[in-house]
Every structure is written in C-alpha cells, then in structure tokens.
Amino acid sequence: MPQLSPDHVHLRRVDTTCNMRRFCQLSLQPTLFGGVAMVRNWGRIGTSGQTMIKTFDDSARAGEAFDRLERTKRRRGYAPAAESR
C-alpha cells in the first residue's frame, strides 16, 4: 500500500450578504487494492453535505486532482476553516 502524506483540507466560504455558508473537505486515502481515493465532502455549514469518492491507480494522479480542485475552490473564495471564522 502506498504511503501518503496526510493530505486533508477543510475550506469554508462565508458571505453574509448572500446568505452563503458553505464548506468543502478534501482528503486522500489509500484503497484496499493499492490505489488512492480522493474523498470530497461539500455542502452548507451545519449539514452533513454530500460525499463523492474518486479512485486513482497511483498517488501522483490523485495528488494532481487534489491540487487542481483545491486551487479551484480557493479561486472561488474558499479559505481554510481556521481563517474564515
């Protein structure tokens, strides 16, 4: 099983003028068959939200997808949960 760095990101976007309170959690986890899964959980703060799991054969591709999605969220105004409180 490949050794992964602890990749976990919890982002929030709060805009009170638009009544917007959203979160997005991203993490990379090893699968039982030697691959890597990118687990994405998103929704309105205070709910359990929705979850999507996407599997990859190697950690390099999973890392690229993780970084790409994190950059997209940050461009849209999401910030780490500790900063957005």
N, C-alpha and C positions, 0 to 999 in steps of 0.2 A: 504494500500500500504506500503511495507517495506521501512524503512528509510535506505538509502545507504550513505556511506561516499563518498565524491567527488573523486571517482577513475577515473582519467584521466591521461594518459601517452602519451607524444609526443616524439618519438625516431627518431633519424636520423643516417644514415651511409653514410659517405662521404669518398671515396677513389679516389683521382685524378689520380693515376697511372692506375686504371682500368676504368676510366670514370664512376664511380659509385656514384650516388647521390640519395639515397632512403630515404623514411620516412615511419613511421608506427605510427598510432594513435590508442590507445585503450581506451575504456570507458565503464563503467557500467551504465545502465539507467533502471529505472523501466518501466514495461509494463502496459498496461491498465487492464490486468487481474490478477494483483498481482504477477507476476513473475519478472524476471530480464533479461535484454538483454545485451549481450556483443557486442558492436559495434566496428568493426575493419576496419580501413581505411588505405590503403597502396598504394605505387607507387613511381614513380620518382618525386623528388622535382621539383616543378613548374607546376605539373599537378594536376588534381583533384583525380586521382588514382581510385582504386576500393574499394567497400564497401561490407562487409559481416556482417550480423546480426545473432547471435546465441542466442536463448532464453533458459532460465533455469527456473525450477519451484521454486527454492529457491536461496537466495543470497549466501549461503555457496558454492554451486557448481559453481555458476558464479564466485565467488572470486577465487576459486581454478583454474578454467580455465584461468582467467585473469592473475593470478600469474605465471602459467605454461608458457603461451605464452610470457609474459614479460621476464621471465628468458631465454627462448629460443632465443629471439631476442637479448638480451644483450650478450649471449654467442657467437652469430654470429657477434658481433662487433657494434651493435647499441648502441648509447649513448643518454642521454637526449638532447633535441634540444638546450638548452642554452649552453651546454658544447661542442657541435660539431661544433660551428660556427667558 
